[in-house]
Amino acid sequence: MPLVTLDNLTIGFRGPALLDGVSCVVEPRERIGLLGRNGAGKSTLMRLLTGEQTPDHGKLVLSAGARVAELPQDVPRGVEGTVSDIIRQGWPEGREAWQVEAAVDRILDQVGLDADTEFDSLSSGMKRRALLARAIVGEPDLLLLDEPTNHLDIDSITWLEDFLSRWPKALLFVTHDRAFLRRLASRILEIDRGKLFDWTCDYDTFLKRKEQQLAAEEKQNALFDKRLAEEERWIRQGIKARRTRNEGRVRALKEMRVERSERRDKVGKADLKIQEAQRSGRLVAKAEGVSFAYDERVILGDFSTEIMRGDKIGIVGPNGAGKTTLLRVLLGQLAPQAGEVRMGTNVEIAYFDQLRGQLDDDQTVQENVGQGSDSVVIGGQTKHILGYLQDFLFTPERARTQVKFLSGGERNRILLAKLFAKPANVIVLDEPTNDLDAETLEMLEERLVEFTGTLLTVSHDREFLNNVVTSTIVFEPGGVKEYVGGYDDWLRQRKEEGGTAKAAKAAKDTKKEAKDEGKPAPKADQPKLGYNEQRELKSLPAKIEKLESQIAELHTEMADPAFYQQDAKRIADRQKAAADRQAELDSAYARWEVLEGTA
């Protein structure tokens, strides 16, 4: 039985409906990634699921007795008490009170928190763990997560991924973290121009199919527009005679005009352009034997590095480790307590602040970026501030809105607009990817890769680091170290270093292993396969081959751009068939492994 059913649901505020006649079914134990541009309606859909909002039309039906819980994007204000007090707040009304203590103890063990710790004393990552524990203590049937990786360090993100991968109930989450999406999502829902598209596939498959669907839509729209233009030329020439055929053609033209007026065109990409200042000197900054501490807490100890023109450096570490402090020391904004930092010549810095402290909430977008001027100079040419902001997807109406009314993604785009309005040869980005939609994030990555100046970025977005940086400075338990390459390169090099450390011990054990090689290994008592199991094992390869062939045929069919021009029910049926075959194939492979291991 479906856990959640949306039936012809519509909701809107000012302007076009955010969700316009959408229908969808969520089944138990599904892991769904919810995608869409900033402002598309993702948070609205979540509020509908939690009951905070009601639809204008249509129905949202939860199965009898189903519970929904949410992990909010930001830590709510006014949350006080010990960790166990916070978790108890999630205990459902109507359940036996005596069960709560056992449930709280079990959840505390799962999330690795101390019951008596005050919530206010926790780091941001640990606060999110406590709020997650509050959300899951009542074992909800559907868990909603809104940007769960925001402001978490990489260790906290990987912990969250591991925890959620074992979660036995349904998940629906919104995230900008593509690595998180790849790890967890087995189904993609996308909100696009008021419609809810069910892609029934993982994230990488979605990217391929989405590109094909957009290409097909663009071609279809171009053909429609060409035909409409031809009909408009015909009507302007005047109708020669009142024939039934001509009257029908006029009615068809009216219908085409209505259809064109109701079309919601695809939202464009932000047109990011980095203004490069005159080249800096070859050396940007050089740190030698630098140390810095806050009281007894050491941030840097005898740290040395050279930053050369064109370097793109990522800085990684736990929350509170001192990454922002390191940036300030390297840029000469904070004097080291030991050692020396030497700045290069002709260095012009543009800074992106993760806390958005550069924005005045009471000013409009236009006032924040223009700073008293109606124009900006871009590439040596003067451009009106409203035209410039349209490159960052702010309409003139939105540009005149106070910042306090904007979403997190829109605030980040304002910071990028301010950042790129100033010529620079060194760009410093402190958590730039939070809240950005995938399209804007990809555009930012492209521009940073093309940038010929120097980049320093603090980020916990693993894919962003892999795509952009050429070296990584990491806060590790043994101190701050520098590695060549991005996040995956750091993991590989760290693993190799661990392997080298174990080499000596392995060498000592070589003699003992050589002696033991001549001894026969003891035979383990293994159960043998029964007659029916032997027959099943023989039949599995043919079954697997058949399923793979069926899945390949379905994927070929869905890869055709014409596939998405069919009736919605036909599309949903074929997508469900592909998902069912894939589940059968996974089960067959798992069974084959079990039987092969026993044979």
GULUMSE-486181 format. One line per 4 residues: number of its first residue (from 0); their letters; for each residue x, y, z of C-alpha. Coordinates in nm, 3 decimals, always signed. Example, Ala and Ser with C-alpha at 12.3 -4.5 7.8 and 13.67 -1.06 7.14 Angstrom:
BEGIN
0) AS) +1.230/-0.450/+0.780; +1.367/-0.106/+0.714
//
This chain:
BEGIN
0) MPLV) +0.000/+0.000/+0.000; +0.140/+0.346/-0.086; +0.277/+0.547/+0.205; +0.192/+0.886/+0.048
4) TLDN) -0.035/+0.968/-0.246; -0.049/+1.307/-0.420; -0.355/+1.333/-0.644; -0.384/+1.629/-0.887
8) LTIG) -0.238/+1.859/-0.621; -0.202/+2.233/-0.682; -0.055/+2.507/-0.463; +0.067/+2.856/-0.545
12) FRGP) +0.127/+3.195/-0.394; +0.194/+3.498/-0.611; +0.264/+3.423/-0.976; +0.251/+3.079/-1.143
16) ALLD) +0.162/+2.777/-0.928; +0.461/+2.610/-0.761; +0.290/+2.272/-0.799; +0.031/+2.256/-1.076
20) GVSC) -0.188/+1.946/-1.083; +0.087/+1.705/-0.976; +0.036/+1.338/-0.888; +0.282/+1.100/-0.727
24) VVEP) +0.307/+0.794/-0.502; +0.571/+0.728/-0.234; +0.618/+0.366/-0.130; +0.759/+0.240/+0.203
28) RERI) +1.140/+0.215/+0.235; +1.212/+0.429/-0.074; +1.509/+0.671/-0.070; +1.409/+0.972/-0.279
32) GLLG) +1.619/+1.274/-0.378; +1.400/+1.581/-0.444; +1.557/+1.817/-0.699; +1.465/+2.156/-0.845
36) RNGA) +1.591/+2.510/-0.894; +1.595/+2.756/-0.604; +1.236/+2.867/-0.549; +1.088/+2.577/-0.751
40) GKST) +0.874/+2.454/-0.458; +1.082/+2.186/-0.283; +1.034/+2.331/+0.067; +0.665/+2.388/-0.009
44) LMRL) +0.623/+2.018/-0.094; +0.792/+1.925/+0.234; +0.560/+2.156/+0.428; +0.264/+1.990/+0.257
48) LTGE) +0.393/+1.648/+0.367; +0.435/+1.760/+0.729; +0.090/+1.921/+0.730; +0.220/+2.276/+0.782
52) QTPD) +0.045/+2.383/+0.461; -0.262/+2.262/+0.275; -0.301/+2.244/-0.104; -0.523/+2.486/-0.297
56) HGKL) -0.668/+2.195/-0.495; -0.629/+1.818/-0.506; -0.544/+1.574/-0.230; -0.248/+1.455/-0.025
60) VLSA) -0.324/+1.125/+0.146; -0.107/+0.949/+0.407; -0.167/+0.579/+0.469; -0.354/+0.502/+0.794
64) GARV) -0.132/+0.552/+1.099; +0.169/+0.676/+0.898; +0.395/+0.928/+1.070; +0.613/+1.196/+0.907
68) AELP) +0.912/+1.361/+1.077; +1.148/+1.632/+0.950; +1.509/+1.734/+1.006; +1.499/+2.111/+0.934
72) QDVP) +1.764/+2.290/+0.727; +1.874/+2.520/+1.011; +1.895/+2.466/+1.387; +1.574/+2.622/+1.527
76) RGVE) +1.603/+2.904/+1.777; +1.504/+2.849/+2.138; +1.606/+2.481/+2.156; +1.725/+2.429/+2.515
80) GTVS) +1.796/+2.144/+2.754; +2.009/+1.832/+2.759; +2.043/+1.604/+2.458; +1.805/+1.350/+2.614
84) DIIR) +1.548/+1.629/+2.675; +1.565/+1.727/+2.308; +1.522/+1.368/+2.189; +1.220/+1.313/+2.416
88) QGWP) +1.043/+1.598/+2.236; +1.015/+1.369/+1.932; +0.826/+1.097/+2.120; +0.478/+1.066/+1.964
92) EGRE) +0.171/+1.151/+2.167; -0.052/+0.857/+2.247; +0.229/+0.604/+2.288; +0.316/+0.445/+2.622
96) AWQV) +0.536/+0.675/+2.833; +0.731/+0.382/+2.984; +0.874/+0.304/+2.640; +1.036/+0.644/+2.596
100) EAAV) +1.347/+0.586/+2.812; +1.440/+0.264/+2.630; +1.386/+0.435/+2.293; +1.596/+0.739/+2.392
104) DRIL) +1.881/+0.516/+2.515; +1.875/+0.317/+2.191; +1.884/+0.632/+1.974; +2.163/+0.787/+2.183
108) DQVG) +2.371/+0.476/+2.122; +2.302/+0.495/+1.746; +2.398/+0.862/+1.709; +2.689/+0.854/+1.954
112) LDAD) +2.580/+1.135/+2.188; +2.591/+1.176/+2.565; +2.247/+1.208/+2.727; +2.344/+1.474/+2.982
116) TEFD) +2.533/+1.711/+2.749; +2.368/+2.054/+2.714; +2.239/+2.114/+2.361; +2.385/+2.470/+2.354
120) SLSS) +2.738/+2.336/+2.415; +2.736/+2.112/+2.104; +2.903/+2.196/+1.772; +2.674/+2.261/+1.475
124) GMKR) +2.733/+1.906/+1.347; +2.646/+1.749/+1.684; +2.336/+1.970/+1.713; +2.219/+1.829/+1.381
128) RALL) +2.276/+1.477/+1.519; +2.062/+1.558/+1.824; +1.784/+1.698/+1.603; +1.808/+1.388/+1.379
132) ARAI) +1.771/+1.172/+1.692; +1.462/+1.375/+1.790; +1.316/+1.317/+1.444; +1.371/+0.939/+1.440
136) VGEP) +1.304/+0.841/+1.804; +0.936/+0.783/+1.720; +1.031/+0.567/+1.419; +0.854/+0.777/+1.154
140) DLLL) +0.742/+0.604/+0.835; +0.872/+0.897/+0.625; +1.176/+1.103/+0.722; +1.219/+1.441/+0.549
144) LDEP) +1.564/+1.603/+0.530; +1.608/+1.962/+0.404; +1.972/+2.029/+0.302; +2.103/+1.788/+0.571
148) TNHL) +2.474/+1.843/+0.484; +2.472/+2.224/+0.514; +2.740/+2.349/+0.758; +2.854/+1.994/+0.837
152) DIDS) +3.218/+1.895/+0.811; +3.317/+1.595/+0.598; +3.337/+1.353/+0.894; +2.982/+1.447/+0.996
156) ITWL) +2.857/+1.410/+0.638; +3.006/+1.061/+0.598; +2.861/+0.961/+0.937; +2.519/+1.085/+0.825
160) EDFL) +2.546/+0.895/+0.495; +2.636/+0.572/+0.677; +2.352/+0.618/+0.925; +2.088/+0.694/+0.661
164) SRWP) +2.203/+0.408/+0.437; +2.092/+0.175/+0.720; +1.763/+0.360/+0.788; +1.484/+0.103/+0.728
168) KALL) +1.197/+0.345/+0.653; +1.126/+0.588/+0.366; +1.351/+0.894/+0.310; +1.284/+1.209/+0.108
172) FVTH) +1.563/+1.466/+0.103; +1.667/+1.792/-0.062; +2.041/+1.845/-0.103; +2.296/+2.029/-0.317
176) DRAF) +2.561/+1.767/-0.226; +2.598/+1.550/-0.536; +2.813/+1.287/-0.360; +2.539/+1.254/-0.094
180) LRRL) +2.277/+1.214/-0.370; +2.480/+0.946/-0.545; +2.532/+0.752/-0.223; +2.171/+0.750/-0.101
184) ASRI) +1.910/+0.826/-0.370; +1.756/+0.530/-0.551; +1.478/+0.744/-0.700; +1.475/+1.105/-0.821
188) LEID) +1.175/+1.340/-0.807; +1.219/+1.674/-0.981; +1.006/+1.989/-0.957; +1.031/+2.183/-1.283
192) RGKL) +0.801/+2.470/-1.381; +0.513/+2.353/-1.165; +0.531/+1.986/-1.265; +0.662/+1.694/-1.061
196) FDWT) +0.868/+1.451/-1.272; +0.930/+1.099/-1.144; +1.255/+0.972/-1.298; +1.266/+0.638/-1.108
200) CDYD) +1.644/+0.606/-1.132; +1.966/+0.705/-0.957; +2.125/+1.050/-0.988; +2.374/+0.976/-1.267
204) TFLK) +2.104/+0.814/-1.482; +1.879/+1.114/-1.413; +2.145/+1.354/-1.546; +2.163/+1.166/-1.877
208) RKEQ) +1.787/+1.134/-1.918; +1.727/+1.497/-1.819; +1.968/+1.619/-2.084; +1.787/+1.408/-2.346
212) QLAA) +1.446/+1.529/-2.228; +1.549/+1.896/-2.245; +1.689/+1.848/-2.596; +1.364/+1.682/-2.707
216) EEKQ) +1.157/+1.960/-2.545; +1.366/+2.229/-2.713; +1.321/+2.063/-3.052; +0.947/+2.020/-2.999
220) NALF) +0.906/+2.384/-2.892; +1.104/+2.506/-3.193; +0.878/+2.311/-3.432; +0.567/+2.445/-3.256
224) DKRL) +0.695/+2.805/-3.270; +0.778/+2.770/-3.639; +0.429/+2.641/-3.717; +0.271/+2.919/-3.507
228) AEEE) +0.473/+3.182/-3.695; +0.355/+3.037/-4.028; -0.008/+3.051/-3.914; +0.035/+3.409/-3.794
232) RWIR) +0.170/+3.508/-4.137; -0.129/+3.338/-4.299; -0.384/+3.523/-4.084; -0.214/+3.859/-4.151
236) QGIK) -0.255/+3.807/-4.527; -0.633/+3.792/-4.478; -0.875/+3.504/-4.519; -0.964/+3.467/-4.888
240) ARRT) -1.311/+3.314/-4.832; -1.534/+3.196/-4.548; -1.475/+2.829/-4.598; -1.524/+2.572/-4.323
244) RNEG) -1.158/+2.470/-4.358; -1.042/+2.828/-4.306; -1.268/+2.875/-4.004; -1.121/+2.560/-3.850
248) RVRA) -0.773/+2.691/-3.919; -0.854/+3.017/-3.737; -0.985/+2.822/-3.436; -0.668/+2.611/-3.436
252) LKEM) -0.456/+2.928/-3.442; -0.641/+3.065/-3.138; -0.574/+2.740/-2.952; -0.205/+2.756/-3.047
256) RVER) -0.183/+3.112/-2.913; -0.335/+3.001/-2.582; -0.098/+2.703/-2.564; +0.205/+2.926/-2.629
260) SERR) +0.096/+3.181/-2.368; +0.064/+2.905/-2.106; +0.407/+2.757/-2.177; +0.650/+2.809/-1.890
264) DKVG) +0.995/+2.843/-2.041; +1.294/+2.675/-1.882; +1.471/+2.885/-1.619; +1.808/+2.996/-1.756
268) KADL) +2.146/+2.945/-1.596; +2.320/+3.214/-1.399; +2.567/+3.388/-1.632; +2.866/+3.407/-1.399
272) KIQE) +3.168/+3.605/-1.522; +3.477/+3.652/-1.306; +3.650/+3.988/-1.350; +4.021/+3.925/-1.351
276) AQRS) +4.245/+4.202/-1.224; +4.601/+4.262/-1.349; +4.816/+3.955/-1.284; +4.967/+3.917/-0.940
280) GRLV) +5.335/+3.840/-0.892; +5.439/+3.477/-0.937; +5.445/+3.432/-0.557; +5.109/+3.506/-0.392
284) AKAE) +5.198/+3.412/-0.033; +5.467/+3.216/+0.150; +5.431/+3.082/+0.506; +5.741/+2.956/+0.691
288) GVSF) +5.723/+2.783/+1.030; +5.392/+2.948/+1.114; +5.226/+2.878/+1.451; +4.901/+3.012/+1.594
292) AYDE) +4.689/+2.920/+1.896; +4.388/+3.045/+2.092; +4.494/+3.006/+2.457; +4.577/+2.635/+2.492
296) RVIL) +4.415/+2.528/+2.162; +4.676/+2.500/+1.886; +4.550/+2.584/+1.535; +4.881/+2.580/+1.345
300) GDFS) +5.212/+2.437/+1.455; +5.528/+2.498/+1.249; +5.326/+2.505/+0.926; +5.489/+2.602/+0.595
304) TEIM) +5.351/+2.639/+0.243; +5.394/+2.836/-0.079; +5.097/+2.970/-0.277; +5.188/+3.045/-0.637
308) RGDK) +4.989/+3.233/-0.903; +4.730/+3.000/-1.058; +4.714/+2.759/-0.761; +4.368/+2.638/-0.665
312) IGIV) +4.379/+2.522/-0.304; +4.104/+2.354/-0.102; +4.105/+2.368/+0.279; +3.938/+2.077/+0.460
316) GPNG) +3.889/+1.995/+0.828; +3.638/+1.949/+1.109; +3.413/+2.237/+1.214; +3.600/+2.459/+1.460
320) AGKT) +3.944/+2.327/+1.357; +4.059/+2.674/+1.245; +4.015/+2.677/+0.866; +3.902/+3.042/+0.856
324) TLLR) +4.189/+3.132/+1.090; +4.433/+2.966/+0.848; +4.289/+3.172/+0.561; +4.331/+3.496/+0.757
328) VLLG) +4.690/+3.408/+0.847; +4.781/+3.319/+0.487; +4.625/+3.642/+0.356; +4.811/+3.860/+0.607
332) QLAP) +4.493/+3.959/+0.794; +4.605/+3.786/+1.115; +4.964/+3.791/+1.239; +5.113/+3.449/+1.328
336) QAGE) +5.245/+3.402/+1.684; +5.558/+3.238/+1.543; +5.707/+3.210/+1.197; +5.656/+3.445/+0.904
340) VRMG) +5.405/+3.504/+0.623; +5.529/+3.697/+0.319; +5.274/+3.835/+0.071; +5.349/+3.861/-0.299
344) TNVE) +5.314/+4.173/-0.513; +5.003/+4.318/-0.680; +4.766/+4.089/-0.491; +4.396/+4.189/-0.523
348) IAYF) +4.160/+3.975/-0.314; +3.784/+3.913/-0.344; +3.631/+3.735/-0.042; +3.314/+3.520/-0.014
352) DQLR) +3.185/+3.488/+0.345; +3.003/+3.167/+0.447; +2.805/+3.352/+0.715; +2.689/+3.613/+0.459
356) GQLD) +2.803/+3.887/+0.695; +2.871/+4.110/+0.391; +2.493/+4.142/+0.333; +2.262/+4.400/+0.494
360) DDQT) +1.928/+4.223/+0.549; +1.733/+4.550/+0.548; +1.869/+4.661/+0.211; +1.744/+4.536/-0.125
364) VQEN) +1.946/+4.311/-0.353; +2.014/+4.612/-0.577; +2.140/+4.823/-0.284; +2.363/+4.544/-0.150
368) VGQG) +2.537/+4.485/-0.483; +2.534/+4.845/-0.615; +2.650/+4.998/-0.283; +2.494/+5.334/-0.368
372) SDSV) +2.556/+5.317/-0.743; +2.309/+5.234/-1.023; +2.577/+5.072/-1.236; +2.879/+4.842/-1.222
376) VIGG) +3.181/+4.820/-1.448; +3.211/+4.471/-1.596; +3.496/+4.393/-1.834; +3.567/+4.763/-1.881
380) QTKH) +3.205/+4.840/-1.978; +2.941/+5.011/-1.764; +2.632/+4.801/-1.701; +2.311/+4.895/-1.517
384) ILGY) +2.284/+4.714/-1.186; +1.944/+4.560/-1.271; +2.083/+4.420/-1.597; +2.385/+4.283/-1.413
388) LQDF) +2.162/+4.114/-1.153; +1.958/+3.946/-1.426; +2.276/+3.751/-1.510; +2.240/+3.605/-1.158
392) LFTP) +1.870/+3.519/-1.218; +1.725/+3.819/-1.028; +1.430/+3.976/-1.209; +1.394/+4.355/-1.162
396) ERAR) +1.111/+4.290/-0.913; +1.323/+4.041/-0.716; +1.623/+4.278/-0.725; +1.413/+4.539/-0.539
400) TQVK) +1.328/+4.289/-0.261; +1.490/+4.318/+0.083; +1.750/+4.049/+0.147; +1.576/+3.926/+0.463
404) FLSG) +1.291/+3.787/+0.249; +1.520/+3.576/+0.024; +1.610/+3.207/+0.037; +1.958/+3.081/+0.125
408) GERN) +2.035/+3.005/-0.241; +1.935/+3.357/-0.348; +2.154/+3.509/-0.075; +2.450/+3.309/-0.200
412) RILL) +2.387/+3.436/-0.554; +2.393/+3.795/-0.421; +2.733/+3.727/-0.265; +2.859/+3.587/-0.594
416) AKLF) +2.726/+3.898/-0.774; +2.914/+4.121/-0.527; +3.225/+3.906/-0.552; +3.244/+3.908/-0.932
420) AKPA) +3.164/+4.281/-0.962; +3.511/+4.350/-0.822; +3.828/+4.277/-1.026; +4.051/+4.029/-0.843
424) NVIV) +4.345/+3.799/-0.902; +4.296/+3.603/-0.576; +3.950/+3.466/-0.494; +3.875/+3.339/-0.143
428) LDEP) +3.557/+3.130/-0.101; +3.439/+3.018/+0.244; +3.173/+2.744/+0.195; +3.047/+2.877/-0.141
432) TNDL) +2.828/+2.579/-0.237; +2.569/+2.588/+0.044; +2.212/+2.627/-0.089; +2.314/+2.672/-0.455
436) DAET) +2.111/+2.471/-0.705; +2.297/+2.221/-0.925; +2.295/+2.440/-1.238; +2.443/+2.745/-1.063
440) LEML) +2.697/+2.524/-0.883; +2.816/+2.368/-1.209; +2.848/+2.713/-1.369; +3.052/+2.833/-1.069
444) EERL) +3.283/+2.532/-1.103; +3.337/+2.601/-1.473; +3.426/+2.966/-1.412; +3.666/+2.883/-1.129
448) VEFT) +3.845/+2.621/-1.340; +3.880/+2.880/-1.622; +4.003/+3.150/-1.378; +4.376/+3.214/-1.437
452) GTLL) +4.430/+3.373/-1.095; +4.462/+3.205/-0.754; +4.182/+3.036/-0.561; +4.160/+2.952/-0.190
456) TVSH) +3.841/+2.774/-0.085; +3.709/+2.620/+0.235; +3.453/+2.355/+0.140; +3.296/+2.032/+0.259
460) DREF) +3.149/+1.961/-0.085; +3.355/+1.662/-0.197; +3.259/+1.680/-0.565; +3.331/+2.055/-0.576
464) LNNV) +3.680/+1.990/-0.436; +3.742/+1.708/-0.685; +3.631/+1.924/-0.979; +3.809/+2.249/-0.893
468) VTST) +4.115/+2.231/-0.666; +4.469/+2.124/-0.754; +4.591/+2.077/-0.395; +4.432/+2.031/-0.054
472) IVFE) +4.536/+2.155/+0.291; +4.387/+1.924/+0.554; +4.347/+1.961/+0.932; +4.437/+1.613/+1.060
476) PGGV) +4.486/+1.479/+1.415; +4.864/+1.501/+1.367; +4.857/+1.861/+1.239; +4.794/+2.054/+0.919
480) KEYV) +4.922/+1.880/+0.604; +4.915/+1.958/+0.232; +4.830/+1.705/-0.041; +4.831/+1.716/-0.420
484) GGYD) +4.487/+1.699/-0.586; +4.129/+1.708/-0.459; +3.927/+1.519/-0.198; +3.957/+1.170/-0.352
488) DWLR) +4.331/+1.223/-0.409; +4.370/+1.311/-0.039; +4.189/+0.993/+0.068; +4.409/+0.783/-0.161
492) QRKE) +4.734/+0.941/-0.038; +4.627/+0.911/+0.326; +4.551/+0.543/+0.270; +4.892/+0.492/+0.108
496) EGGT) +5.062/+0.661/+0.405; +4.875/+0.426/+0.639; +4.991/+0.131/+0.430; +5.353/+0.248/+0.450
500) AKAA) +5.330/+0.271/+0.829; +5.215/-0.091/+0.844; +5.490/-0.216/+0.610; +5.745/-0.271/+0.890
504) KAAK) +5.505/-0.486/+1.092; +5.414/-0.683/+0.780; +5.782/-0.752/+0.710; +5.829/-0.893/+1.061
508) DTKK) +5.541/-1.132/+1.008; +5.676/-1.260/+0.674; +5.891/-1.538/+0.827; +5.606/-1.670/+1.039
512) EAKD) +5.371/-1.668/+0.739; +5.632/-1.854/+0.528; +5.657/-2.126/+0.794; +5.282/-2.156/+0.816
516) EGKP) +5.245/-2.190/+0.439; +5.348/-2.555/+0.450; +5.078/-2.644/+0.701; +4.747/-2.757/+0.556
520) APKA) +4.460/-2.524/+0.632; +4.196/-2.673/+0.862; +3.879/-2.771/+0.682; +3.572/-2.579/+0.786
524) DQPK) +3.245/-2.764/+0.819; +3.036/-2.620/+0.535; +2.674/-2.718/+0.471; +2.617/-2.866/+0.126
528) LGYN) +2.348/-2.758/-0.117; +2.028/-2.961/-0.133; +1.886/-3.091/-0.459; +1.644/-2.797/-0.505
532) EQRE) +1.916/-2.543/-0.426; +2.149/-2.703/-0.683; +1.875/-2.671/-0.947; +1.816/-2.310/-0.844
536) LKSL) +2.190/-2.232/-0.873; +2.200/-2.378/-1.226; +1.897/-2.173/-1.334; +2.019/-1.838/-1.197
540) PAKI) +2.264/-1.741/-1.480; +1.988/-1.773/-1.741; +1.748/-1.576/-1.521; +2.005/-1.300/-1.466
544) EKLE) +2.081/-1.282/-1.839; +1.709/-1.252/-1.921; +1.656/-0.975/-1.662; +1.961/-0.781/-1.786
548) SQIA) +1.829/-0.804/-2.141; +1.485/-0.676/-2.034; +1.640/-0.388/-1.837; +1.862/-0.294/-2.133
552) ELHT) +1.557/-0.285/-2.362; +1.364/-0.064/-2.117; +1.661/+0.174/-2.074; +1.700/+0.198/-2.453
556) EMAD) +1.332/+0.284/-2.481; +1.355/+0.549/-2.207; +1.671/+0.699/-2.356; +1.477/+0.795/-2.670
560) PAFY) +1.379/+1.166/-2.642; +1.038/+1.075/-2.790; +0.972/+0.861/-2.481; +0.892/+1.170/-2.269
564) QQDA) +0.636/+1.294/-2.521; +0.405/+1.003/-2.444; +0.111/+0.987/-2.204; +0.222/+1.035/-1.840
568) KRIA) +0.070/+0.702/-1.732; +0.263/+0.516/-2.004; +0.589/+0.683/-1.887; +0.519/+0.594/-1.522
572) DRQK) +0.434/+0.231/-1.611; +0.756/+0.180/-1.806; +0.965/+0.345/-1.532; +0.802/+0.119/-1.271
576) AAAD) +0.871/-0.185/-1.491; +1.240/-0.088/-1.508; +1.257/-0.045/-1.130; +1.085/-0.382/-1.070
580) RQAE) +1.324/-0.564/-1.309; +1.623/-0.399/-1.138; +1.498/-0.513/-0.796; +1.458/-0.870/-0.931
584) LDSA) +1.810/-0.858/-1.076; +1.962/-0.736/-0.746; +1.781/-1.016/-0.562; +1.900/-1.276/-0.815
588) YARW) +2.262/-1.166/-0.783; +2.240/-1.172/-0.402; +2.093/-1.524/-0.410; +2.361/-1.640/-0.654
592) EVLE) +2.635/-1.516/-0.420; +2.482/-1.705/-0.126; +2.447/-2.031/-0.319; +2.792/-2.003/-0.481
596) GTA) +2.947/-1.950/-0.139; +2.783/-2.265/-0.007; +2.846/-2.490/-0.309
//
